[in-house]
Amino acid sequence: MISENINSILRAIVSNLQTPVVIILLVLMLFTVVVMGTFVFEFFIEHRKLKADIPKLIETMNNTEISEMGQLIDENKLLPRQKNALKHVIRSENMDAEHREVYASQLLFDEEEHYQKSLRWPQMISKLGPMFGLLGTLVPLGPGLMALSEGNTALLSQSLLIAFDTTSAGVVIAAIALVIAQVRKQWYRRYTQSLEFMMEVILDKMKDKDGREKAGGTRC
């Protein structure tokens, strides 16, 4: 008797999950459309315009004085965020070498955090989509099986339709979000690696300048 009551309570709770699950899937679909829009916008406005030849730029930076580095960065087709971070490193010229490296590491960390924020939504959708799709599949199967035992084929068909629709929705939004997340990961890895290499060049140039100044001061 107790077992039957518990099963009835559980069945009532699970059967009432159908509407919330469908609503959550619709919300996830809406967020997927928004993520797709921001992805397309990012491609045409930012990524497509990134045409800087990083190896060539690093070679040029090695042959450029610190005083001319800001102009060189402005003239290259880097991302605005990359230019901003590199200029902050250049402005740290008056710090000692250890503080400059810490400052550059913090700037690089801030950039990585910025890019991680852009990855969170597609990564979350790619995980939640299949979960709620599966849940939307299983919830209507209970009433569907009961309808089958009673010979109610209309209710069975309706339950199976809901199950297939929610499964399809969950898989589609997860696939789209996963593709966007993977492509963005490649972009952002390239951005941060390029930025790190250029920061290292600037810091090395500053160390060389500090060494020359100290050597000059010693001779005097």
MDAnalysis code that builds the backbone (N, CA, C; Angstrom):
import MDAnalysis as mda
import numpy as np

u = mda.Universe.empty(660, n_residues=220, atom_resindex=np.repeat(np.arange(220), 3), trajectory=True)
u.add_TopologyAttr("name", ["N", "CA", "C"] * 220)
u.add_TopologyAttr("resid", np.arange(1, 221))
u.add_TopologyAttr("resname", ["MET", "ILE", "SER", "GLU", "ASN", "ILE", "ASN", "SER", "ILE", "LEU", "ARG", "ALA", "ILE", "VAL", "SER", "ASN", "LEU", "GLN", "THR", "PRO", "VAL", "VAL", "ILE", "ILE", "LEU", "LEU", "VAL", "LEU", "MET", "LEU", "PHE", "THR", "VAL", "VAL", "VAL", "MET", "GLY", "THR", "PHE", "VAL", "PHE", "GLU", "PHE", "PHE", "ILE", "GLU", "HIS", "ARG", "LYS", "LEU", "LYS", "ALA", "ASP", "ILE", "PRO", "LYS", "LEU", "ILE", "GLU", "THR", "MET", "ASN", "ASN", "THR", "GLU", "ILE", "SER", "GLU", "MET", "GLY", "GLN", "LEU", "ILE", "ASP", "GLU", "ASN", "LYS", "LEU", "LEU", "PRO", "ARG", "GLN", "LYS", "ASN", "ALA", "LEU", "LYS", "HIS", "VAL", "ILE", "ARG", "SER", "GLU", "ASN", "MET", "ASP", "ALA", "GLU", "HIS", "ARG", "GLU", "VAL", "TYR", "ALA", "SER", "GLN", "LEU", "LEU", "PHE", "ASP", "GLU", "GLU", "GLU", "HIS", "TYR", "GLN", "LYS", "SER", "LEU", "ARG", "TRP", "PRO", "GLN", "MET", "ILE", "SER", "LYS", "LEU", "GLY", "PRO", "MET", "PHE", "GLY", "LEU", "LEU", "GLY", "THR", "LEU", "VAL", "PRO", "LEU", "GLY", "PRO", "GLY", "LEU", "MET", "ALA", "LEU", "SER", "GLU", "GLY", "ASN", "THR", "ALA", "LEU", "LEU", "SER", "GLN", "SER", "LEU", "LEU", "ILE", "ALA", "PHE", "ASP", "THR", "THR", "SER", "ALA", "GLY", "VAL", "VAL", "ILE", "ALA", "ALA", "ILE", "ALA", "LEU", "VAL", "ILE", "ALA", "GLN", "VAL", "ARG", "LYS", "GLN", "TRP", "TYR", "ARG", "ARG", "TYR", "THR", "GLN", "SER", "LEU", "GLU", "PHE", "MET", "MET", "GLU", "VAL", "ILE", "LEU", "ASP", "LYS", "MET", "LYS", "ASP", "LYS", "ASP", "GLY", "ARG", "GLU", "LYS", "ALA", "GLY", "GLY", "THR", "ARG", "CYS"])
u.atoms.positions = np.array([
    [0.840, -1.207, 0.000],
    [0.000, 0.000, 0.000],
    [0.877, 1.259, 0.000],
    [1.858, 1.254, 0.889],
    [2.759, 2.407, 0.963],
    [3.512, 2.561, -0.344],
    [3.958, 1.421, -0.898],
    [4.700, 1.445, -2.163],
    [3.841, 2.007, -3.282],
    [2.578, 1.630, -3.321],
    [1.679, 2.145, -4.366],
    [1.476, 3.639, -4.229],
    [1.335, 4.117, -2.981],
    [1.171, 5.557, -2.749],
    [2.407, 6.337, -3.197],
    [3.586, 5.789, -2.870],
    [4.835, 6.452, -3.269],
    [4.955, 6.501, -4.792],
    [4.619, 5.386, -5.436],
    [4.671, 5.342, -6.902],
    [3.691, 6.327, -7.526],
    [2.527, 6.460, -6.903],
    [1.524, 7.397, -7.417],
    [2.005, 8.841, -7.297],
    [2.627, 9.147, -6.141],
    [3.172, 10.499, -5.937],
    [4.263, 10.792, -6.954],
    [5.164, 9.813, -7.140],
    [6.266, 9.978, -8.095],
    [5.733, 10.157, -9.512],
    [4.706, 9.364, -9.884],
    [4.122, 9.461, -11.210],
    [3.473, 10.822, -11.418],
    [2.813, 11.325, -10.365],
    [2.151, 12.633, -10.466],
    [3.177, 13.748, -10.644],
    [4.290, 13.645, -9.901],
    [5.338, 14.667, -10.008],
    [5.962, 14.654, -11.395],
    [6.310, 13.450, -11.864],
    [6.975, 13.324, -13.165],
    [6.058, 13.764, -14.302],
    [4.788, 13.380, -14.231],
    [3.849, 13.746, -15.298],
    [3.641, 15.258, -15.377],
    [3.816, 15.941, -14.248],
    [3.667, 17.403, -14.242],
    [4.920, 18.129, -14.722],
    [5.974, 17.375, -15.012],
    [7.211, 17.988, -15.498],
    [7.173, 18.286, -16.995],
    [6.202, 17.756, -17.682],
    [6.180, 17.875, -19.144],
    [6.152, 19.331, -19.608],
    [5.244, 20.112, -19.039],
    [5.132, 21.515, -19.448],
    [6.402, 22.309, -19.115],
    [6.948, 22.219, -17.876],
    [8.205, 22.934, -17.603],
    [9.351, 22.526, -18.522],
    [9.447, 21.231, -18.849],
    [10.523, 20.761, -19.729],
    [10.389, 21.379, -21.117],
    [9.173, 21.399, -21.640],
    [8.944, 21.993, -22.965],
    [9.271, 23.488, -22.942],
    [8.881, 24.169, -21.860],
    [9.167, 25.605, -21.741],
    [10.679, 25.843, -21.705],
    [11.400, 25.019, -20.936],
    [12.856, 25.166, -20.849],
    [13.500, 24.929, -22.215],
    [13.013, 23.929, -22.949],
    [13.546, 23.674, -24.286],
    [13.305, 24.859, -25.224],
    [12.125, 25.475, -25.103],
    [11.836, 26.658, -25.918],
    [12.765, 27.812, -25.559],
    [13.026, 27.978, -24.258],
    [13.949, 29.028, -23.814],
    [15.355, 28.745, -24.332],
    [15.779, 27.477, -24.271],
    [17.095, 27.110, -24.795],
    [17.190, 27.351, -26.299],
    [16.099, 27.099, -27.011],
    [16.078, 27.383, -28.449],
    [16.226, 28.874, -28.709],
    [15.558, 29.688, -27.885],
    [15.676, 31.137, -28.019],
    [17.112, 31.590, -27.771],
    [17.735, 31.059, -26.719],
    [19.124, 31.402, -26.419],
    [20.064, 30.940, -27.533],
    [19.741, 29.796, -28.150],
    [20.562, 29.302, -29.255],
    [20.514, 30.258, -30.440],
    [19.331, 30.796, -30.721],
    [19.191, 31.781, -31.798],
    [20.021, 33.026, -31.483],
    [19.978, 33.463, -30.213],
    [20.771, 34.633, -29.807],
    [22.267, 34.349, -29.949],
    [22.696, 33.169, -29.513],
    [24.115, 32.789, -29.618],
    [24.549, 32.731, -31.078],
    [23.681, 32.194, -31.943],
    [23.989, 32.161, -33.377],
    [24.151, 33.572, -33.932],
    [23.269, 34.470, -33.497],
    [23.357, 35.858, -33.953],
    [24.653, 36.524, -33.530],
    [25.038, 36.335, -32.278],
    [26.297, 36.932, -31.801],
    [27.505, 36.296, -32.485],
    [27.402, 35.004, -32.812],
    [28.488, 34.304, -33.503],
    [28.685, 34.873, -34.914],
    [27.587, 35.035, -35.632],
    [27.666, 35.606, -36.990],
    [28.184, 37.040, -36.936],
    [27.687, 37.809, -35.976],
    [28.135, 39.198, -35.811],
    [29.636, 39.235, -35.517],
    [30.078, 38.359, -34.619],
    [31.497, 38.314, -34.249],
    [32.360, 37.938, -35.450],
    [31.866, 37.032, -36.288],
    [32.646, 36.603, -37.450],
    [32.842, 37.753, -38.429],
    [31.757, 38.447, -38.765],
    [31.847, 39.489, -39.790],
    [32.458, 40.783, -39.273],
    [32.216, 41.113, -38.008],
    [32.697, 42.386, -37.476],
    [34.113, 42.275, -36.917],
    [34.465, 41.111, -36.352],
    [35.750, 41.005, -35.654],
    [36.697, 39.995, -36.301],
    [36.307, 38.731, -36.330],
    [37.237, 37.679, -36.762],
    [37.662, 37.845, -38.224],
    [36.731, 38.176, -39.107],
    [37.036, 38.290, -40.531],
    [38.010, 39.435, -40.806],
    [38.021, 40.434, -39.911],
    [38.890, 41.596, -40.108],
    [40.274, 41.405, -39.488],
    [40.458, 40.289, -38.785],
    [41.767, 40.010, -38.199],
    [42.679, 39.465, -39.292],
    [43.499, 40.340, -39.863],
    [44.350, 39.944, -40.982],
    [45.828, 40.195, -40.696],
    [46.154, 40.327, -39.422],
    [47.555, 40.568, -39.067],
    [48.357, 39.281, -39.246],
    [49.522, 39.412, -39.898],
    [50.453, 38.288, -40.030],
    [51.302, 38.269, -38.760],
    [50.922, 37.442, -37.804],
    [51.545, 37.466, -36.480],
    [53.044, 37.167, -36.531],
    [53.501, 36.104, -37.225],
    [54.956, 35.858, -37.282],
    [55.728, 37.048, -37.852],
    [55.190, 37.639, -38.912],
    [55.856, 38.798, -39.514],
    [55.836, 39.981, -38.565],
    [54.700, 40.170, -37.873],
    [54.585, 41.273, -36.921],
    [55.581, 41.108, -35.776],
    [55.728, 39.894, -35.259],
    [56.672, 39.644, -34.166],
    [58.105, 39.918, -34.625],
    [58.402, 39.528, -35.867],
    [59.741, 39.801, -36.414],
    [59.989, 41.302, -36.513],
    [58.968, 42.039, -36.952],
    [59.090, 43.502, -37.052],
    [59.236, 44.126, -35.665],
    [58.492, 43.599, -34.684],
    [58.563, 44.116, -33.318],
    [59.966, 43.913, -32.726],
    [60.605, 42.817, -33.101],
    [61.971, 42.556, -32.603],
    [62.966, 43.592, -33.098],
    [62.646, 44.212, -34.230],
    [63.549, 45.210, -34.822],
    [63.058, 46.636, -34.593],
    [62.110, 46.785, -33.693],
    [61.522, 48.102, -33.440],
    [61.795, 48.534, -32.008],
    [62.082, 49.814, -31.819],
    [62.301, 50.350, -30.479],
    [60.976, 50.472, -29.727],
    [61.065, 50.450, -28.414],
    [59.858, 50.536, -27.580],
    [59.069, 51.812, -27.876],
    [59.779, 52.905, -28.133],
    [59.112, 54.186, -28.376],
    [58.256, 54.160, -29.647],
    [58.589, 53.278, -30.571],
    [57.847, 53.191, -31.834],
    [56.859, 52.024, -31.849],
    [56.821, 51.270, -30.761],
    [55.996, 50.070, -30.723],
    [54.495, 50.378, -30.795],
    [54.072, 51.452, -30.132],
    [52.656, 51.824, -30.134],
    [52.146, 52.123, -31.527],
    [52.928, 52.847, -32.306],
    [52.538, 53.174, -33.677],
    [52.478, 51.917, -34.543],
    [53.458, 51.015, -34.343],
    [53.470, 49.757, -35.093],
    [52.212, 48.937, -34.815],
    [51.808, 48.891, -33.567],
    [50.609, 48.132, -33.188],
    [49.359, 48.755, -33.802],
    [49.287, 50.085, -33.800],
    [48.131, 50.773, -34.380],
    [47.994, 50.507, -35.874],
    [49.122, 50.375, -36.547],
    [49.110, 50.215, -38.007],
    [48.761, 48.799, -38.441],
    [48.827, 47.841, -37.542],
    [48.534, 46.457, -37.892],
    [47.066, 46.123, -37.650],
    [46.577, 45.115, -38.372],
    [45.158, 44.745, -38.305],
    [44.923, 43.711, -37.205],
    [45.268, 44.111, -35.987],
    [44.995, 43.287, -34.818],
    [43.590, 43.580, -34.317],
    [43.108, 42.746, -33.406],
    [41.825, 43.011, -32.773],
    [41.955, 44.206, -31.832],
    [40.898, 44.994, -31.671],
    [40.962, 46.135, -30.755],
    [41.383, 45.737, -29.342],
    [40.916, 44.593, -28.850],
    [41.284, 44.140, -27.505],
    [42.773, 43.815, -27.437],
    [43.318, 43.218, -28.492],
    [44.741, 42.909, -28.525],
    [45.575, 44.193, -28.498],
    [45.170, 45.151, -29.309],
    [45.888, 46.428, -29.341],
    [45.862, 47.101, -27.972],
    [44.700, 47.099, -27.355],
    [44.548, 47.737, -26.047],
    [45.445, 47.085, -25.001],
    [45.469, 45.736, -24.982],
    [46.298, 45.021, -24.003],
    [47.782, 45.288, -24.240],
    [48.210, 45.287, -25.498],
    [49.623, 45.529, -25.812],
    [50.036, 46.949, -25.432],
    [49.150, 47.897, -25.633],
    [49.463, 49.283, -25.260],
    [49.589, 49.423, -23.745],
    [48.789, 48.676, -23.007],
    [48.910, 48.696, -21.553],
    [50.269, 48.144, -21.119],
    [50.741, 47.113, -21.817],
    [52.067, 46.565, -21.497],
    [53.149, 47.595, -21.795],
    [53.016, 48.293, -22.920],
    [54.009, 49.314, -23.285],
    [54.037, 50.435, -22.247],
    [52.862, 50.805, -21.731],
    [52.803, 51.880, -20.733],
    [53.414, 51.467, -19.397],
    [53.628, 50.163, -19.207],
    [54.228, 49.687, -17.955],
    [55.760, 49.772, -17.985],
    [56.287, 50.525, -18.936],
    [57.741, 50.619, -19.123],
    [58.452, 51.129, -17.878],
    [57.791, 51.986, -17.126],
    [58.433, 52.576, -15.933],
    [58.424, 51.643, -14.719],
    [57.706, 50.521, -14.809],
    [57.721, 49.548, -13.712],
    [59.029, 48.753, -13.751],
    [59.325, 48.092, -12.627],
    [60.474, 47.194, -12.671],
    [60.083, 45.912, -13.399],
    [61.078, 45.116, -13.807],
    [60.853, 43.960, -14.677],
    [59.867, 42.960, -14.070],
    [59.984, 42.713, -12.773],
    [59.119, 41.727, -12.127],
    [57.660, 42.175, -12.134],
    [57.437, 43.446, -11.822],
    [56.072, 43.973, -11.801],
    [55.480, 44.015, -13.206],
    [56.312, 44.286, -14.195],
    [55.829, 44.296, -15.575],
    [55.314, 42.922, -15.985],
    [56.053, 41.884, -15.616],
    [55.642, 40.528, -15.973],
    [54.337, 40.137, -15.279],
    [54.199, 40.532, -14.018],
    [52.955, 40.254, -13.287],
    [51.789, 40.997, -13.933],
    [52.037, 42.251, -14.302],
    [51.007, 43.072, -14.933],
    [50.585, 42.472, -16.280],
    [51.544, 42.029, -17.067],
    [51.247, 41.418, -18.363],
    [50.475, 40.110, -18.180],
    [50.858, 39.329, -17.175],
    [50.143, 38.074, -16.895],
    [48.693, 38.344, -16.521],
    [48.466, 39.414, -15.747],
    [47.102, 39.767, -15.357],
    [46.284, 40.215, -16.566],
    [46.916, 40.990, -17.449],
    [46.225, 41.419, -18.667],
    [45.839, 40.212, -19.527],
    [46.769, 39.270, -19.644],
    [46.497, 38.067, -20.426],
    [45.380, 37.240, -19.783],
    [45.406, 37.149, -18.459],
    [44.353, 36.420, -17.734],
    [42.995, 37.082, -17.948],
    [42.955, 38.413, -17.931],
    [41.703, 39.136, -18.151],
    [41.144, 38.855, -19.551],
    [42.046, 38.788, -20.537],
    [41.601, 38.476, -21.894],
    [41.026, 37.066, -21.974],
    [41.695, 36.115, -21.351],
    [41.205, 34.732, -21.353],
    [39.847, 34.630, -20.663],
    [39.679, 35.377, -19.561],
    [38.395, 35.380, -18.865],
    [37.294, 35.974, -19.735],
    [37.633, 37.015, -20.475],
    [36.659, 37.643, -21.378],
    [36.189, 36.634, -22.420],
    [37.106, 35.880, -22.979],
    [36.743, 34.907, -23.994],
    [35.991, 33.715, -23.388],
    [36.349, 33.336, -22.165],
    [35.637, 32.238, -21.510],
    [34.167, 32.586, -21.285],
    [33.881, 33.850, -21.022],
    [32.491, 34.274, -20.832],
    [31.684, 34.062, -22.103],
    [32.323, 34.282, -23.262],
    [31.630, 34.088, -24.533],
    [31.397, 32.617, -24.836],
    [32.154, 31.746, -24.172],
    [32.016, 30.306, -24.395],
    [30.996, 29.660, -23.455],
    [30.672, 30.340, -22.362],
    [29.851, 29.702, -21.331],
    [28.461, 29.337, -21.823],
    [27.809, 30.261, -22.539],
    [26.440, 29.988, -22.980],
    [26.377, 28.844, -23.979],
    [27.168, 28.868, -25.071],
    [27.088, 27.717, -25.988],
    [27.486, 26.395, -25.339],
    [28.457, 26.426, -24.428],
    [28.846, 25.194, -23.735],
    [27.708, 24.690, -22.845],
    [27.034, 25.618, -22.170],
    [25.924, 25.229, -21.292],
    [24.754, 24.671, -22.108],
    [24.448, 25.332, -23.231],
    [23.343, 24.868, -24.075],
    [23.646, 23.493, -24.653],
    [24.913, 23.266, -25.053],
    [25.277, 21.973, -25.639],
    [25.135, 20.823, -24.639],
    [25.199, 21.139, -23.340],
    [25.022, 20.111, -22.307],
    [23.566, 19.988, -21.862],
    [22.891, 21.131, -21.728],
    [21.510, 21.100, -21.246],
    [20.527, 20.612, -22.306],
    [20.823, 20.907, -23.593],
    [19.914, 20.514, -24.672],
    [19.591, 19.030, -24.675],
    [20.600, 18.138, -24.740],
    [20.298, 16.694, -24.732],
    [19.640, 16.228, -23.433],
    [20.021, 16.860, -22.299],
    [19.441, 16.450, -21.020],
    [17.935, 16.688, -20.996],
    [17.536, 17.909, -21.379],
    [16.100, 18.216, -21.357],
    [15.383, 17.564, -22.538],
    [16.103, 17.313, -23.643],
    [15.505, 16.568, -24.743],
    [15.163, 15.148, -24.328],
    [16.098, 14.519, -23.593],
    [15.852, 13.160, -23.093],
    [14.723, 13.155, -22.062],
    [14.737, 14.165, -21.190],
    [13.678, 14.259, -20.179],
    [12.320, 14.448, -20.846],
    [12.302, 15.283, -21.899],
    [11.057, 15.491, -22.637],
    [10.610, 14.261, -23.387],
    [11.546, 13.347, -23.638],
    [11.197, 12.086, -24.289],
    [10.592, 11.100, -23.302],
    [11.188, 11.028, -22.113],
    [10.779, 10.023, -21.139],
    [9.476, 10.375, -20.428],
    [9.266, 11.672, -20.143],
    [8.084, 12.074, -19.359],
    [6.776, 11.665, -20.031],
    [6.572, 11.932, -21.336],
    [5.282, 11.551, -21.945],
    [5.143, 10.060, -22.225],
    [6.227, 9.289, -22.090],
    [6.130, 7.855, -22.352],
    [5.288, 7.129, -21.301],
    [5.294, 7.645, -20.070],
    [4.473, 7.044, -19.010],
    [3.001, 7.052, -19.372],
    [2.419, 8.239, -19.614],
    [1.010, 8.275, -20.047],
    [0.783, 7.525, -21.354],
    [1.810, 7.523, -22.228],
    [1.677, 6.825, -23.499],
    [1.530, 5.326, -23.307],
    [2.338, 4.773, -22.419],
    [2.258, 3.332, -22.142],
    [0.927, 2.966, -21.484],
    [0.466, 3.836, -20.603],
    [-0.841, 3.590, -19.969],
    [-1.961, 3.631, -21.017],
    [-1.822, 4.582, -21.956],
    [-2.830, 4.677, -23.017],
    [-2.796, 3.436, -23.901],
    [-1.578, 2.899, -24.130],
    [-1.444, 1.685, -24.934],
    [-2.154, 0.501, -24.267],
    [-1.989, 0.412, -22.946],
    [-2.634, -0.695, -22.223],
    [-4.152, -0.564, -22.250],
    [-4.656, 0.664, -22.387],
    [-6.102, 0.898, -22.420],
    [-6.651, 0.915, -23.843],
    [-5.739, 0.789, -24.822],
    [-6.170, 0.794, -26.221],
    [-6.449, 2.179, -26.762],
    [-5.976, 3.220, -26.058],
    [-6.198, 4.605, -26.495],
    [-5.043, 5.017, -27.412],
    [-5.184, 4.720, -28.677],
    [-4.097, 4.986, -29.638],
    [-3.893, 6.486, -29.897],
    [-4.952, 7.266, -29.739],
    [-4.826, 8.712, -29.971],
    [-3.889, 9.342, -28.939],
    [-4.088, 8.983, -27.669],
    [-3.223, 9.514, -26.605],
    [-1.794, 8.986, -26.748],
    [-1.672, 7.734, -27.178],
    [-0.342, 7.153, -27.402],
    [0.397, 7.907, -28.504],
    [-0.306, 8.186, -29.590],
    [0.308, 8.935, -30.701],
    [0.733, 10.319, -30.261],
    [-0.102, 10.989, -29.477],
    [0.229, 12.326, -28.984],
    [1.471, 12.296, -28.091],
    [1.550, 11.281, -27.216],
    [2.697, 11.162, -26.314],
    [3.984, 10.900, -27.090],
    [3.897, 10.023, -28.092],
    [5.087, 9.724, -28.905],
    [5.519, 10.930, -29.720],
    [4.547, 11.709, -30.189],
    [4.871, 12.922, -30.959],
    [5.632, 13.924, -30.093],
    [5.159, 14.117, -28.868],
    [5.841, 15.018, -27.939],
    [7.253, 14.510, -27.658],
    [7.375, 13.196, -27.474],
    [8.686, 12.599, -27.190],
    [9.654, 12.839, -28.340],
    [9.202, 12.610, -29.578],
    [10.073, 12.801, -30.738],
    [10.431, 14.277, -30.927],
    [9.454, 15.159, -30.724],
    [9.693, 16.599, -30.904],
    [10.726, 17.127, -29.910],
    [10.574, 16.732, -28.658],
    [11.511, 17.222, -27.641],
    [12.913, 16.651, -27.851],
    [12.986, 15.391, -28.269],
    [14.299, 14.796, -28.563],
    [14.979, 15.540, -29.696],
    [14.228, 15.772, -30.766],
    [14.788, 16.476, -31.928],
    [15.244, 17.876, -31.558],
    [14.416, 18.592, -30.793],
    [14.769, 19.956, -30.390],
    [16.046, 19.972, -29.553],
    [16.129, 19.044, -28.591],
    [17.307, 18.994, -27.736],
    [18.577, 18.694, -28.505],
    [18.504, 17.742, -29.453],
    [19.687, 17.372, -30.238],
    [20.105, 18.507, -31.159],
    [19.148, 19.164, -31.799],
    [19.469, 20.238, -32.751],
    [20.141, 21.415, -32.057],
    [19.552, 21.889, -30.954],
    [20.140, 23.046, -30.283],
    [21.498, 22.696, -29.674],
    [21.656, 21.446, -29.216],
    [22.952, 21.030, -28.667],
    [24.011, 20.990, -29.768],
    [23.639, 20.489, -30.950],
    [24.588, 20.402, -32.062],
    [25.039, 21.792, -32.504],
    [24.097, 22.710, -32.626],
    [24.436, 24.081, -33.044],
    [25.347, 24.744, -32.012],
    [24.984, 24.612, -30.736],
    [25.772, 25.232, -29.671],
    [27.170, 24.619, -29.588],
    [27.272, 23.320, -29.796],
    [28.577, 22.649, -29.729],
    [29.496, 23.116, -30.857],
    [28.951, 23.239, -32.060],
    [29.755, 23.722, -33.194],
    [30.261, 25.140, -32.932],
    [29.360, 26.004, -32.444],
    [29.744, 27.388, -32.149],
    [30.827, 27.428, -31.076],
    [30.667, 26.617, -30.028],
    [31.649, 26.590, -28.939],
    [33.018, 26.131, -29.442],
    [33.046, 25.106, -30.298],
    [34.316, 24.586, -30.796],
    [35.018, 25.587, -31.713],
    [34.249, 26.235, -32.586],
    [34.841, 27.235, -33.484],
    [35.383, 28.414, -32.680],
    [34.598, 28.869, -31.710],
    [35.059, 29.980, -30.878],
    [36.306, 29.605, -30.077],
    [36.381, 28.379, -29.602],
    [37.573, 27.944, -28.875],
    [38.821, 28.096, -29.727],
    [38.722, 27.704, -30.997],
    [39.867, 27.829, -31.904],
    [40.232, 29.291, -32.109],
    [39.216, 30.126, -32.314],
    [39.484, 31.557, -32.469],
    [40.193, 32.113, -31.243],
    [39.620, 31.861, -30.086],
    [40.132, 32.475, -28.856],
    [41.514, 31.945, -28.482],
    [41.764, 30.666, -28.789],
    [43.101, 30.120, -28.532],
    [44.135, 30.848, -29.386],
    [43.754, 31.105, -30.624],
    [44.658, 31.837, -31.520],
    [44.871, 33.270, -31.025],
    [43.797, 33.932, -30.590],
    [43.907, 35.304, -30.098],
    [44.860, 35.382, -28.903],
    [44.638, 34.504, -27.918],
    [45.441, 34.585, -26.680],
    [46.883, 34.164, -26.899],
    [47.114, 33.165, -27.751],
    [48.492, 32.756, -28.036],
    [49.260, 33.864, -28.740],
    [48.609, 34.492, -29.717],
    [49.255, 35.608, -30.428],
    [49.564, 36.752, -29.473],
    [48.596, 37.057, -28.620],
    [48.787, 38.136, -27.650],
    [49.929, 37.825, -26.693],
    [50.002, 36.569, -26.236],
    [51.067, 36.173, -25.316],
    [52.436, 36.310, -25.971],
    [52.576, 35.880, -27.224],
    [53.852, 35.983, -27.934],
    [54.271, 37.446, -28.080],
    [53.315, 38.301, -28.443],
    [53.642, 39.715, -28.643],
    [54.001, 40.393, -27.323],
    [53.324, 40.017, -26.251],
    [53.664, 40.549, -24.930],
    [55.087, 40.161, -24.528],
    [55.448, 38.927, -24.813],
    [56.795, 38.454, -24.470],
    [57.858, 39.239, -25.227],
    [57.576, 39.545, -26.490],
    [58.528, 40.340, -27.281],
    [58.711, 41.717, -26.662],
    [57.592, 42.351, -26.293],
    [57.675, 43.694, -25.697],
    [58.422, 43.653, -24.369],
    [58.136, 42.680, -23.537],
    [58.820, 42.563, -22.237],
    [60.311, 42.301, -22.417],
    [60.675, 41.488, -23.410],
    [62.100, 41.238, -23.685],
    [62.790, 42.509, -24.162],
    [62.099, 43.273, -24.979],
    [62.674, 44.551, -25.451],
    [62.894, 45.500, -24.275],
    [61.961, 45.503, -23.342],
    [62.102, 46.364, -22.168],
    [63.259, 45.908, -21.289],
    [63.430, 44.599, -21.157],
    [64.567, 44.081, -20.378],
    [65.884, 44.476, -21.011],
    [65.966, 44.363, -22.324],
    [67.189, 44.762, -23.038],
    [67.473, 46.245, -22.844],
    [66.418, 47.036, -22.892],
    [66.584, 48.481, -22.698],
    [67.063, 48.778, -21.275],
    [66.463, 48.078, -20.286],
    [66.894, 48.257, -18.896],
    [68.363, 47.883, -18.739],
    [68.773, 46.773, -19.404],
    [70.171, 46.332, -19.319],
    [71.118, 47.343, -19.924],
    [70.737, 47.932, -21.052],
    [71.591, 48.941, -21.696],
    [71.720, 50.185, -20.830],
    [70.586, 50.584, -20.219],
    [70.610, 51.782, -19.367],
    [71.487, 51.555, -18.135],
    [71.396, 50.345, -17.559],
    [72.214, 50.040, -16.390],
    [73.700, 49.999, -16.757],
    [73.976, 49.418, -17.946],
    [75.366, 49.356, -18.395],
    [75.918, 50.747, -18.658],
    [75.072, 51.600, -19.256],
    [75.487, 52.982, -19.498],
    [75.722, 53.744, -18.223],
    [74.848, 53.506, -17.221],
    [75.004, 54.176, -15.934],
    [76.255, 53.724, -15.204],
    [76.603, 52.442, -15.365],
    [77.795, 51.887, -14.703],
    [79.065, 52.509, -15.293],
    [79.105, 52.680, -16.618],
    [80.285, 53.265, -17.257],
    [80.516, 54.679, -16.800],
    [79.378, 55.404, -16.621],
    [79.523, 56.778, -16.155],
    [80.057, 56.819, -14.751],
])
